[in-house]
Each structure stands twice: as structure tokens, then as C-alpha cells.
Amino acid sequence: MGDKGYIGNDMLTPKKKPAHRDLLDWEKEFNKEVNKIRYVIEQTIANFKTWRILHADYRRPVNTFPQTISTVIALHFYKLAAE
């Protein structure tokens, strides 16, 4: 999933307005739904960037990093879903 800069790269992106007409109602609705999903993703990434713990070296054994980061991401999305 990406923004309009990724059109044509086999990604889910909003519809671009054609030069010869305005967007149709279904295209506007599609863009709204895509952007709702993208908003949550962008906010989550911004939130992760503010965590001070991520500004330091990883303090656990390196081979545990994939499982740790997956767990943190899952817990964060679980928290968002519960709000």
C-alpha cells in the first residue's frame, strides 16, 4: 500500500485524477478508504519513531530481535484496536 507516488508499482494506491475529468464518486470513496488505512499506518510509524528506547542499541541478544519487534508491533496494533 502506498501513496500516489507508487502508482504502477503493483501496490494499492489512491486513484489519480485524470486530466480530462473529475474523479467519479466511486473513485473518491475508494481513495477515502485507502487513505483511512494509510493514515493508521503512517501514525503508527510516527509513534514508533518517538519511542526513546528505539534511539538506543538493541539490548537483548540479536537473534531475538525479529520475534521482539513482531511482538511489539502486534501489541501496539492490539492496543489501537481496543481504543
Rosetta silent file (secondary structure, phi, psi, omega in degrees, C-alpha in Angstrom):
SEQUENCE: MGDKGYIGNDMLTPKKKPAHRDLLDWEKEFNKEVNKIRYVIEQTIANFKTWRILHADYRRPVNTFPQTISTVIALHFYKLAAE
SCORE:     score description
SCORE:     0.000 S_00000001
   1 L     0.000  136.085 -179.412    0.000    0.000    0.000 S_00000001
   2 L  -153.476 -179.467  178.280    1.378    3.400   -0.892 S_00000001
   3 L   -87.699 -173.065 -175.172    0.581    6.954   -1.874 S_00000001
   4 H   -63.948  -16.637  176.773    0.092    8.280   -5.421 S_00000001
   5 H   -69.084  -14.932 -177.567    3.853    8.284   -5.945 S_00000001
   6 H  -104.994   11.075  178.416    3.745    4.481   -6.118 S_00000001
   7 L   -58.476  133.890  179.583    1.101    4.160   -8.856 S_00000001
   8 L    90.766    1.519 -179.693    2.144    1.463  -11.325 S_00000001
   9 L  -105.730   28.291 -179.679    4.327   -0.465   -8.865 S_00000001
  10 L    56.475   40.015  176.781    1.773   -3.221   -8.155 S_00000001
  11 L  -121.600  155.789  174.264    0.718   -1.520   -4.925 S_00000001
  12 L   -77.389  116.795 -176.947   -2.699   -0.487   -3.647 S_00000001
  13 L  -135.031  159.525  174.116   -2.795    3.288   -4.184 S_00000001
  14 L   -64.111  156.184  176.991   -5.423    6.030   -4.381 S_00000001
  15 L   -75.179  137.490  177.654   -6.837    6.814   -7.826 S_00000001
  16 L   -88.737  143.847  179.499   -5.222    9.760   -9.577 S_00000001
  17 L   -71.270  122.242  176.165   -7.485   12.429  -11.118 S_00000001
  18 L   -67.263  152.888 -177.675   -7.450   12.106  -14.914 S_00000001
  19 L   -66.657  -28.540 -172.905   -6.688   15.301  -16.848 S_00000001
  20 L   -93.796   -3.581 -178.622   -9.939   15.167  -18.820 S_00000001
  21 L  -160.274  166.362  172.845  -12.449   14.695  -15.957 S_00000001
  22 L   -80.171  165.122  175.328  -13.055   14.815  -12.224 S_00000001
  23 L   -66.483  142.239  175.566  -12.898   11.685  -10.108 S_00000001
  24 L   -74.452  162.573 -178.125  -16.087    9.640  -10.124 S_00000001
  25 H   -57.557  -42.029 -178.972  -17.966    9.131   -6.852 S_00000001
  26 H   -67.617  -31.566  177.871  -16.758    5.522   -6.510 S_00000001
  27 H   -69.951  -39.157  176.729  -13.161    6.670   -7.105 S_00000001
  28 H   -63.719  -42.821  179.080  -13.473    9.306   -4.376 S_00000001
  29 H   -64.652  -41.357  177.513  -14.900    6.701   -1.989 S_00000001
  30 H   -59.713  -47.155  179.413  -12.093    4.270   -2.913 S_00000001
  31 H   -59.979  -39.944  179.944   -9.495    6.975   -2.198 S_00000001
  32 H   -62.665  -43.964 -178.962  -11.129    7.720    1.150 S_00000001
  33 H   -67.642  -42.151  178.024  -10.990    4.060    2.204 S_00000001
  34 H   -62.222  -43.687 -177.478   -7.362    3.644    1.074 S_00000001
  35 H   -69.653  -27.917  174.555   -6.355    6.814    2.898 S_00000001
  36 H   -62.699  -42.099  179.592   -8.077    5.686    6.121 S_00000001
  37 H   -69.512  -45.677 -179.407   -5.824    2.622    6.163 S_00000001
  38 H   -61.414  -36.245  179.999   -2.720    4.586    5.182 S_00000001
  39 H   -59.671  -46.438 -179.515   -3.409    7.128    7.946 S_00000001
  40 H   -61.857  -43.190 -179.623   -3.284    4.447   10.654 S_00000001
  41 H   -63.614  -46.866 -179.309   -0.044    3.048    9.227 S_00000001
  42 H   -63.006  -40.869  178.644    1.596    6.482    8.976 S_00000001
  43 H   -65.975  -38.001  178.802    0.549    7.403   12.535 S_00000001
  44 H   -64.720  -44.912  178.473    1.885    4.098   13.868 S_00000001
  45 H   -61.615  -44.021  178.739    5.248    4.628   12.185 S_00000001
  46 H   -61.471  -39.464  178.675    5.400    8.194   13.557 S_00000001
  47 H   -64.098  -44.544  178.273    4.575    6.865   17.036 S_00000001
  48 H   -58.824  -38.688 -177.871    7.351    4.253   16.855 S_00000001
  49 H   -65.827  -20.804 -179.990    9.828    6.972   15.880 S_00000001
  50 H   -87.646   -9.971 -177.834    9.113    8.858   19.112 S_00000001
  51 L   -71.424  118.811 -178.268    9.931    5.932   21.395 S_00000001
  52 H   -60.692  -33.643 -177.869   13.187    6.749   23.185 S_00000001
  53 H   -60.976  -28.665 -179.592   14.049    3.053   23.579 S_00000001
  54 H   -78.213   -8.028  178.561   14.382    2.808   19.799 S_00000001
  55 H   -86.649   -5.453 -178.920   17.069    5.523   19.843 S_00000001
  56 L  -110.846  170.560  177.085   19.455    3.212   21.711 S_00000001
  57 L   -63.898  153.989  175.246   21.140   -0.036   20.781 S_00000001
  58 L   -67.652  126.872 -170.643   19.106   -3.230   20.948 S_00000001
  59 L   -98.168    1.031  179.115   19.736   -4.572   24.459 S_00000001
  60 L  -107.958  172.023  177.030   18.755   -8.198   24.008 S_00000001
  61 L   -57.195  136.964 -173.852   20.542  -10.985   22.109 S_00000001
  62 H   -57.381  -35.845 -177.293   20.489  -10.090   18.397 S_00000001
  63 H   -68.568  -10.514  177.503   18.879  -13.376   17.351 S_00000001
  64 H   -93.767   -3.844 -175.383   15.760  -12.436   19.390 S_00000001
  65 H   -58.765  -49.587 -178.254   15.207   -9.143   17.527 S_00000001
  66 H   -57.328  -42.689  179.872   12.707  -10.390   14.869 S_00000001
  67 H   -67.848  -39.557 -179.471   10.459  -12.001   17.478 S_00000001
  68 H   -64.727  -48.582 -177.014   10.714   -8.984   19.806 S_00000001
  69 H   -67.879  -36.110  176.660    9.845   -6.377   17.178 S_00000001
  70 H   -62.617  -40.340  178.815    6.980   -8.521   15.848 S_00000001
  71 H   -65.644  -44.051  179.383    5.582   -8.784   19.376 S_00000001
  72 H   -61.051  -45.259  179.572    5.864   -5.031   19.960 S_00000001
  73 H   -62.541  -44.342 -179.957    4.091   -4.272   16.667 S_00000001
  74 H   -62.189  -43.399  179.476    1.330   -6.789   17.420 S_00000001
  75 H   -65.233  -38.112  179.146    0.765   -5.342   20.895 S_00000001
  76 H   -64.164  -45.954  178.426    0.653   -1.818   19.531 S_00000001
  77 H   -66.397  -34.143  176.400   -1.992   -2.725   16.926 S_00000001
  78 H   -62.703  -42.630  177.963   -3.932   -4.653   19.586 S_00000001
  79 H   -62.269  -44.084  179.262   -3.942   -1.503   21.737 S_00000001
  80 H   -61.837  -39.760 -179.056   -5.148    0.616   18.792 S_00000001
  81 H   -67.710  -29.674 -178.146   -7.958   -1.838   18.045 S_00000001
  82 H   -79.272  -17.716 -177.687   -9.114   -1.747   21.671 S_00000001
  83 L   -74.529    0.000    0.000   -9.396    2.080   21.714 S_00000001
